[in-house]
Amino acid sequence: MKFSESLKKRSCFQNVYRNGKSYANRFYVMYVLENNLARNRLGISVSKKVGNSVIRHHITRLVREAYRLQEEMFNSGLDIVIIARMPAKNVSYKETEKAILHLGNLHHILKNDTEC
């Protein structure tokens, strides 16, 4: 993630939950809040209800990689928190990538490709 950094502190996550806007699809919930920085900050949350530690880390890696490879498509200056839902434990990389881009489109935080 060359354009982004990670959200790590609980207070940062809580701020995004309280003040951000959320959209969801079948696999993930995405909260977005402007952070007035030049970079995006990404937080990923996977509950113990979803699965054991192996499954939770697998989902986290899938989400982080899907975001990293599509990072240039997202606008800058955002705090983004992605929460995995139960069906995410059976999802492939391509479905994860598609779900994250779908949520970005719902939030209107994807850059327009019509500039070319």
Secondary structure by P-SEA (a helix, b strand, c coil): cccccccccaaaaaaaaacbbbbbcccbbbbbbbccccbbbbbbbbccccccaaaaaaaaaaaaaaaaaaccccccccbbbbbbccccccccaaaaaaaaaaaaaaaccccccccc
